[in-house]
Amino acid sequence: MIIYGTALLALCHMLGIICGESLGRALGMKTNVGGVGIAMLLLVGMRAWLHGRGRLCPTTEGGVNYWGAIYIPVVVAMAMSQNVISALRGGPMAIIAAVVTVLACGLCISLINRAEKVGSQPADKPL
């Protein structure tokens, strides 16, 4: 029955790719725009819809959860490698933008940490 989880993942992936390609063409680009993200949203939505209607047996739900858990890290790793390659090919502007973004995030985190009261304790920490 885990094959149903694979079939549902494949269906959502194909629909996501089709939607991403269509969105890219509508925006005037020759690339897939957000197809993998759309596929993940479809997978989450289909799982919730089927579960809510009682159409998802526990074995199939286990298969969907397994593939959903595997799918996200693989896709993120693939996207990260493409982004690094594109950034290196893009020249110094892409690298400068990355460095500025990291520094801005670090600054924001530092400001948030300093904004906390020095003597305050977290609510979940016992006295």
CNS distance restraints for C-alpha pairs under 8 A (distance, minus, plus):
assign (resid   1 and name CA) (resid   5 and name CA) 7.71 0.50 0.50
assign (resid   1 and name CA) (resid  59 and name CA) 5.99 0.50 0.50
assign (resid   1 and name CA) (resid  60 and name CA) 5.57 0.50 0.50
assign (resid   1 and name CA) (resid  63 and name CA) 7.93 0.50 0.50
assign (resid   2 and name CA) (resid   6 and name CA) 6.80 0.50 0.50
assign (resid   2 and name CA) (resid  59 and name CA) 5.99 0.50 0.50
assign (resid   2 and name CA) (resid  60 and name CA) 5.00 0.50 0.50
assign (resid   2 and name CA) (resid  61 and name CA) 7.95 0.50 0.50
assign (resid   2 and name CA) (resid  62 and name CA) 7.13 0.50 0.50
assign (resid   2 and name CA) (resid  63 and name CA) 4.64 0.50 0.50
assign (resid   2 and name CA) (resid  64 and name CA) 7.67 0.50 0.50
assign (resid   3 and name CA) (resid   7 and name CA) 6.12 0.50 0.50
assign (resid   3 and name CA) (resid  60 and name CA) 7.49 0.50 0.50
assign (resid   3 and name CA) (resid  63 and name CA) 7.20 0.50 0.50
assign (resid   4 and name CA) (resid   8 and name CA) 6.03 0.50 0.50
assign (resid   4 and name CA) (resid  60 and name CA) 5.79 0.50 0.50
assign (resid   4 and name CA) (resid  63 and name CA) 7.23 0.50 0.50
assign (resid   4 and name CA) (resid  64 and name CA) 7.81 0.50 0.50
assign (resid   5 and name CA) (resid   9 and name CA) 6.17 0.50 0.50
assign (resid   5 and name CA) (resid  60 and name CA) 5.38 0.50 0.50
assign (resid   5 and name CA) (resid  61 and name CA) 6.81 0.50 0.50
assign (resid   5 and name CA) (resid  62 and name CA) 7.60 0.50 0.50
assign (resid   5 and name CA) (resid  63 and name CA) 4.50 0.50 0.50
assign (resid   5 and name CA) (resid  64 and name CA) 4.25 0.50 0.50
assign (resid   5 and name CA) (resid  65 and name CA) 7.91 0.50 0.50
assign (resid   5 and name CA) (resid  67 and name CA) 7.14 0.50 0.50
assign (resid   6 and name CA) (resid  10 and name CA) 6.09 0.50 0.50
assign (resid   6 and name CA) (resid  63 and name CA) 6.88 0.50 0.50
assign (resid   6 and name CA) (resid  64 and name CA) 6.89 0.50 0.50
assign (resid   6 and name CA) (resid  67 and name CA) 6.97 0.50 0.50
assign (resid   7 and name CA) (resid  11 and name CA) 6.12 0.50 0.50
assign (resid   8 and name CA) (resid  12 and name CA) 6.17 0.50 0.50
assign (resid   8 and name CA) (resid  43 and name CA) 7.26 0.50 0.50
assign (resid   8 and name CA) (resid  64 and name CA) 7.38 0.50 0.50
assign (resid   9 and name CA) (resid  13 and name CA) 5.99 0.50 0.50
assign (resid   9 and name CA) (resid  43 and name CA) 6.38 0.50 0.50
assign (resid   9 and name CA) (resid  64 and name CA) 7.12 0.50 0.50
assign (resid   9 and name CA) (resid  67 and name CA) 7.12 0.50 0.50
assign (resid   9 and name CA) (resid  68 and name CA) 7.77 0.50 0.50
assign (resid  10 and name CA) (resid  14 and name CA) 6.12 0.50 0.50
assign (resid  11 and name CA) (resid  15 and name CA) 6.20 0.50 0.50
assign (resid  12 and name CA) (resid  16 and name CA) 5.94 0.50 0.50
assign (resid  12 and name CA) (resid  39 and name CA) 5.02 0.50 0.50
assign (resid  12 and name CA) (resid  40 and name CA) 7.34 0.50 0.50
assign (resid  12 and name CA) (resid  42 and name CA) 5.69 0.50 0.50
assign (resid  12 and name CA) (resid  43 and name CA) 5.70 0.50 0.50
assign (resid  13 and name CA) (resid  17 and name CA) 6.12 0.50 0.50
assign (resid  13 and name CA) (resid  35 and name CA) 7.86 0.50 0.50
assign (resid  13 and name CA) (resid  36 and name CA) 6.91 0.50 0.50
assign (resid  13 and name CA) (resid  39 and name CA) 4.83 0.50 0.50
assign (resid  13 and name CA) (resid  40 and name CA) 7.61 0.50 0.50
assign (resid  14 and name CA) (resid  18 and name CA) 6.21 0.50 0.50
assign (resid  14 and name CA) (resid  39 and name CA) 7.57 0.50 0.50
assign (resid  15 and name CA) (resid  19 and name CA) 6.08 0.50 0.50
assign (resid  15 and name CA) (resid  39 and name CA) 6.67 0.50 0.50
assign (resid  16 and name CA) (resid  20 and name CA) 5.94 0.50 0.50
assign (resid  16 and name CA) (resid  34 and name CA) 7.92 0.50 0.50
assign (resid  16 and name CA) (resid  35 and name CA) 4.55 0.50 0.50
assign (resid  16 and name CA) (resid  36 and name CA) 5.98 0.50 0.50
assign (resid  16 and name CA) (resid  37 and name CA) 7.40 0.50 0.50
assign (resid  16 and name CA) (resid  38 and name CA) 4.94 0.50 0.50
assign (resid  16 and name CA) (resid  39 and name CA) 4.13 0.50 0.50
assign (resid  16 and name CA) (resid  40 and name CA) 7.89 0.50 0.50
assign (resid  16 and name CA) (resid  42 and name CA) 7.49 0.50 0.50
assign (resid  17 and name CA) (resid  21 and name CA) 6.03 0.50 0.50
assign (resid  17 and name CA) (resid  32 and name CA) 7.09 0.50 0.50
assign (resid  17 and name CA) (resid  35 and name CA) 4.53 0.50 0.50
assign (resid  17 and name CA) (resid  36 and name CA) 6.66 0.50 0.50
assign (resid  17 and name CA) (resid  38 and name CA) 7.91 0.50 0.50
assign (resid  17 and name CA) (resid  39 and name CA) 7.20 0.50 0.50
assign (resid  18 and name CA) (resid  22 and name CA) 6.12 0.50 0.50
assign (resid  18 and name CA) (resid  35 and name CA) 7.20 0.50 0.50
assign (resid  19 and name CA) (resid  23 and name CA) 6.00 0.50 0.50
assign (resid  19 and name CA) (resid  35 and name CA) 6.19 0.50 0.50
assign (resid  19 and name CA) (resid  38 and name CA) 7.47 0.50 0.50
assign (resid  20 and name CA) (resid  24 and name CA) 6.07 0.50 0.50
assign (resid  20 and name CA) (resid  32 and name CA) 4.81 0.50 0.50
assign (resid  20 and name CA) (resid  33 and name CA) 4.70 0.50 0.50
assign (resid  20 and name CA) (resid  34 and name CA) 5.27 0.50 0.50
assign (resid  20 and name CA) (resid  35 and name CA) 3.89 0.50 0.50
assign (resid  20 and name CA) (resid  36 and name CA) 7.68 0.50 0.50
assign (resid  20 and name CA) (resid  38 and name CA) 7.32 0.50 0.50
assign (resid  21 and name CA) (resid  25 and name CA) 6.24 0.50 0.50
assign (resid  21 and name CA) (resid  30 and name CA) 8.00 0.50 0.50
assign (resid  21 and name CA) (resid  31 and name CA) 6.40 0.50 0.50
assign (resid  21 and name CA) (resid  32 and name CA) 4.47 0.50 0.50
assign (resid  21 and name CA) (resid  33 and name CA) 6.41 0.50 0.50
assign (resid  21 and name CA) (resid  35 and name CA) 7.04 0.50 0.50
assign (resid  22 and name CA) (resid  26 and name CA) 6.09 0.50 0.50
assign (resid  22 and name CA) (resid  32 and name CA) 7.76 0.50 0.50
assign (resid  23 and name CA) (resid  27 and name CA) 6.21 0.50 0.50
assign (resid  23 and name CA) (resid  32 and name CA) 7.37 0.50 0.50
assign (resid  23 and name CA) (resid  33 and name CA) 6.14 0.50 0.50
assign (resid  24 and name CA) (resid  28 and name CA) 6.29 0.50 0.50
assign (resid  24 and name CA) (resid  29 and name CA) 5.06 0.50 0.50
assign (resid  24 and name CA) (resid  30 and name CA) 6.31 0.50 0.50
assign (resid  24 and name CA) (resid  31 and name CA) 5.56 0.50 0.50
assign (resid  24 and name CA) (resid  32 and name CA) 5.41 0.50 0.50
assign (resid  24 and name CA) (resid  33 and name CA) 5.07 0.50 0.50
assign (resid  25 and name CA) (resid  29 and name CA) 5.33 0.50 0.50
assign (resid  25 and name CA) (resid  30 and name CA) 6.18 0.50 0.50
assign (resid  25 and name CA) (resid  31 and name CA) 7.43 0.50 0.50
assign (resid  34 and name CA) (resid  38 and name CA) 6.07 0.50 0.50
assign (resid  35 and name CA) (resid  39 and name CA) 6.10 0.50 0.50
assign (resid  36 and name CA) (resid  40 and name CA) 6.26 0.50 0.50
assign (resid  36 and name CA) (resid  75 and name CA) 7.61 0.50 0.50
assign (resid  37 and name CA) (resid  41 and name CA) 6.24 0.50 0.50
assign (resid  38 and name CA) (resid  42 and name CA) 6.10 0.50 0.50
assign (resid  39 and name CA) (resid  43 and name CA) 6.13 0.50 0.50
assign (resid  40 and name CA) (resid  44 and name CA) 6.21 0.50 0.50
assign (resid  40 and name CA) (resid  68 and name CA) 7.76 0.50 0.50
assign (resid  40 and name CA) (resid  72 and name CA) 7.96 0.50 0.50
assign (resid  41 and name CA) (resid  45 and name CA) 6.00 0.50 0.50
assign (resid  42 and name CA) (resid  46 and name CA) 5.84 0.50 0.50
assign (resid  43 and name CA) (resid  47 and name CA) 6.02 0.50 0.50
assign (resid  43 and name CA) (resid  68 and name CA) 7.66 0.50 0.50
assign (resid  44 and name CA) (resid  48 and name CA) 6.21 0.50 0.50
assign (resid  45 and name CA) (resid  49 and name CA) 6.01 0.50 0.50
assign (resid  46 and name CA) (resid  50 and name CA) 5.96 0.50 0.50
assign (resid  47 and name CA) (resid  51 and name CA) 5.94 0.50 0.50
assign (resid  47 and name CA) (resid  56 and name CA) 7.74 0.50 0.50
assign (resid  47 and name CA) (resid  61 and name CA) 7.58 0.50 0.50
assign (resid  47 and name CA) (resid  64 and name CA) 7.42 0.50 0.50
assign (resid  48 and name CA) (resid  52 and name CA) 5.96 0.50 0.50
assign (resid  49 and name CA) (resid  53 and name CA) 6.41 0.50 0.50
assign (resid  50 and name CA) (resid  54 and name CA) 6.23 0.50 0.50
assign (resid  50 and name CA) (resid  55 and name CA) 5.07 0.50 0.50
assign (resid  50 and name CA) (resid  56 and name CA) 5.56 0.50 0.50
assign (resid  51 and name CA) (resid  55 and name CA) 5.94 0.50 0.50
assign (resid  51 and name CA) (resid  56 and name CA) 5.17 0.50 0.50
assign (resid  56 and name CA) (resid  60 and name CA) 6.16 0.50 0.50
assign (resid  56 and name CA) (resid  61 and name CA) 5.94 0.50 0.50
assign (resid  57 and name CA) (resid  61 and name CA) 6.12 0.50 0.50
assign (resid  58 and name CA) (resid  62 and name CA) 6.06 0.50 0.50
assign (resid  59 and name CA) (resid  63 and name CA) 6.36 0.50 0.50
assign (resid  60 and name CA) (resid  64 and name CA) 6.24 0.50 0.50
assign (resid  61 and name CA) (resid  65 and name CA) 6.07 0.50 0.50
assign (resid  62 and name CA) (resid  66 and name CA) 6.03 0.50 0.50
assign (resid  63 and name CA) (resid  67 and name CA) 6.19 0.50 0.50
assign (resid  64 and name CA) (resid  68 and name CA) 5.91 0.50 0.50
assign (resid  65 and name CA) (resid  69 and name CA) 6.05 0.50 0.50
assign (resid  66 and name CA) (resid  70 and name CA) 6.25 0.50 0.50
assign (resid  67 and name CA) (resid  71 and name CA) 5.68 0.50 0.50
assign (resid  68 and name CA) (resid  72 and name CA) 6.44 0.50 0.50
assign (resid  69 and name CA) (resid  73 and name CA) 7.34 0.50 0.50
assign (resid  70 and name CA) (resid  74 and name CA) 6.49 0.50 0.50
assign (resid  71 and name CA) (resid  75 and name CA) 6.12 0.50 0.50
assign (resid  72 and name CA) (resid  76 and name CA) 6.09 0.50 0.50
assign (resid  73 and name CA) (resid  77 and name CA) 6.04 0.50 0.50
assign (resid  74 and name CA) (resid  78 and name CA) 6.22 0.50 0.50
assign (resid  75 and name CA) (resid  79 and name CA) 6.07 0.50 0.50
assign (resid  76 and name CA) (resid  80 and name CA) 6.01 0.50 0.50
assign (resid  77 and name CA) (resid  81 and name CA) 6.29 0.50 0.50
assign (resid  78 and name CA) (resid  82 and name CA) 6.38 0.50 0.50
assign (resid  79 and name CA) (resid  83 and name CA) 6.09 0.50 0.50
assign (resid  80 and name CA) (resid  84 and name CA) 6.21 0.50 0.50
assign (resid  81 and name CA) (resid  85 and name CA) 6.27 0.50 0.50
assign (resid  82 and name CA) (resid  86 and name CA) 6.03 0.50 0.50
assign (resid  83 and name CA) (resid  87 and name CA) 5.94 0.50 0.50
assign (resid  84 and name CA) (resid  88 and name CA) 6.17 0.50 0.50
assign (resid  85 and name CA) (resid  89 and name CA) 6.23 0.50 0.50
assign (resid  86 and name CA) (resid  90 and name CA) 5.87 0.50 0.50
assign (resid  87 and name CA) (resid  91 and name CA) 6.80 0.50 0.50
assign (resid  87 and name CA) (resid  94 and name CA) 5.24 0.50 0.50
assign (resid  87 and name CA) (resid  95 and name CA) 6.43 0.50 0.50
assign (resid  88 and name CA) (resid  92 and name CA) 7.84 0.50 0.50
assign (resid  88 and name CA) (resid  94 and name CA) 7.41 0.50 0.50
assign (resid  88 and name CA) (resid  95 and name CA) 7.28 0.50 0.50
assign (resid  90 and name CA) (resid  94 and name CA) 5.88 0.50 0.50
assign (resid  91 and name CA) (resid  95 and name CA) 7.06 0.50 0.50
assign (resid  92 and name CA) (resid  96 and name CA) 6.00 0.50 0.50
assign (resid  93 and name CA) (resid  97 and name CA) 6.07 0.50 0.50
assign (resid  94 and name CA) (resid  98 and name CA) 6.24 0.50 0.50
assign (resid  95 and name CA) (resid  99 and name CA) 6.24 0.50 0.50
assign (resid  96 and name CA) (resid 100 and name CA) 6.08 0.50 0.50
assign (resid  97 and name CA) (resid 101 and name CA) 6.08 0.50 0.50
assign (resid  98 and name CA) (resid 102 and name CA) 6.29 0.50 0.50
assign (resid  99 and name CA) (resid 103 and name CA) 6.20 0.50 0.50
assign (resid 100 and name CA) (resid 104 and name CA) 6.02 0.50 0.50
assign (resid 101 and name CA) (resid 105 and name CA) 6.18 0.50 0.50
assign (resid 102 and name CA) (resid 106 and name CA) 6.21 0.50 0.50
assign (resid 103 and name CA) (resid 107 and name CA) 6.12 0.50 0.50
assign (resid 104 and name CA) (resid 108 and name CA) 6.17 0.50 0.50
assign (resid 105 and name CA) (resid 109 and name CA) 6.20 0.50 0.50
assign (resid 106 and name CA) (resid 110 and name CA) 6.13 0.50 0.50
assign (resid 107 and name CA) (resid 111 and name CA) 6.15 0.50 0.50
assign (resid 108 and name CA) (resid 112 and name CA) 6.15 0.50 0.50
assign (resid 109 and name CA) (resid 113 and name CA) 6.18 0.50 0.50
assign (resid 110 and name CA) (resid 114 and name CA) 6.19 0.50 0.50
assign (resid 111 and name CA) (resid 115 and name CA) 6.08 0.50 0.50
assign (resid 112 and name CA) (resid 116 and name CA) 6.89 0.50 0.50
assign (resid 116 and name CA) (resid 120 and name CA) 7.58 0.50 0.50
assign (resid 121 and name CA) (resid 125 and name CA) 6.98 0.50 0.50
